[in-house]
Amino acid sequence: MQKIETLELKHFRPYDSLRIDFSPNINIITGDNAQGKTSLIEAIFTLVVTKSHKTTFDTALIKEGDDFAKITAQAKNGDKKLHLQLVISKEGKKAIHNHIEYKRLSDYMGLLNVVMFAPEDLFLIKGSPSERRRFIDLALSQINRHYVYHLNQYRKLLKERNEHLKRLQKKKSDDLILLDVLSEQLWHYAKKITEKRKVFLEELITYVQPIFKALSGKNDLRIEYEPSLLDGCDKSYKNKQTVDIALGTTTVGPHRDECAFFFAGQPVRKIASQGQIRTLTLALKLALIDYFKQEKKVTPIILLDDVFSELDRHHQKNLLTLLDKKAQIFITTTELANIDVTVLDHYKVIKIKSGTIEGVDTNGSDL
Amino acid sequence: MDYPEALSLLIEQFMRYPGVGRKTAERYALYTINQFSQQDYEGFQTALKRVQEEIRPCSNCGHLTDQDVCRICVDKTRDQSKILVVEESKDVVVIEKTRTYRGLYHVLDGVISPANGIGPEELRIKALLTRLKDAAHEEVILATNFSDEGETTALYIQRLLRDTDILVTRIAYGMPAGGNISYADEITLNKALEGRKKF
């Protein structure tokens, strides 16, 4: 069981300075729009995975006018006490665990695990392939330390290769041997990433199917990883060499891969209704929780950002009953009335107003 | 924070060094002013002047020397069949200290990294090929670092020499001497396993 006991924020988004104790069960964060509810959840997410789910620019997390943002948490993973800290500044970020800085983020990631449900999830199915790759990468980064390392190495080498391709494109160089060497190095990591993603999806689908069936009554769901590299073949780079040079960028590899969902053999993106897509995203995220439990033997922290306003009562009830009651859950909502609290046992309500706590109430006695 | 001009200039000069930020540069500059005697100043000036005038890369291998051709290159007792390729002069000094290697060297002056604007033509790779054409060298030992760029550079040279009679080798990597397996990080351990030898 993973629990965050206290969270401290310094110069994070709208928060100047905040310290907050959480319930080990359910925490409901309420408040009007743009008061900082999502930022609180974003802080937890960022602390655990070292990047935000909202932005790729780390400096956007720093409160305007300040030099750094600091997220600190006292947490527990089973019996193990954890003290996590992430400091973000213009110079970069530092991940600190039990007062020791982790130079390799891959060693820090995975100390805690989160699964986030957010309004942006709809893009997971409907959006560009990069959304689906992000989902896979985020999950795998929390499970497999090697994966983070391989992904970082891959990105670095991709940058090298792309720079060289640009020089070839502009005829500033004609060195095809160097291109070969860079392709060979890139391939080394590409095949590892492709393989891990494939295996992950094969395992994940076995968790998705029963949940999807419970939610929709259908059991003909399939997920397929579609690598852009030919199966087990390092010739892919060679085949695309002319195109790559003409475009000045690498057109094949894990950074271009797709992962497709099918209902009854038909691609979901094309045939599914908004409701079905919602059900599928919920099933995917719920499956991820089961996956963590089975493969990593941990119950992750669950973050629900403003998902209840999107869901009808029926979906809401489904979600709340399917969620593990032993997990620590964070829910944001504008109105407490949006949530059917009757299905919840223990919960703490935290009311946020313009970056400060306005009130705290345990078990919603009166609010 | 405003220092007199001469002092600011000195601080800025120190800041050009790798690993020296403003604070360290200030300490160095203030130490100079407070501790240097007339003799120290002269000694420092002479040292700077002498390196500027006397030190240059060896016209053969690129290692820093005060001759046209360095002492290692002119030493005929050394094994002329082997050339060990390194990134920088400092690496030559480190390997020389081991006293186990008695062959020749070649200093590349960096590593290939297109992302940092460094292509093969910026390095002394052509000079290496010329050397290999001119004399009867049998083995090239690639001793660039085990960073991605070092690996790119090693692979690149290997490719260039693939169709020649020259034996291309890469220094081994993995466990450090006296290394304890239980303390090694997973990546090093993986590399060590990949590079295992018949025992």
Interface residues (C-beta under 8 A of the other chain):
Chain A: R145 H146 Y149 Q153 K156 L157 K159 E160 R161 E163 H164 R167 S173 D175 I177 L178 D180 V181 L182 E184 Q185
Chain B: I112 S113 P114 A115 G117 G119 P120 E121 D148 E149 E151 T152 L155 Y156 R159 L160 E186 I187
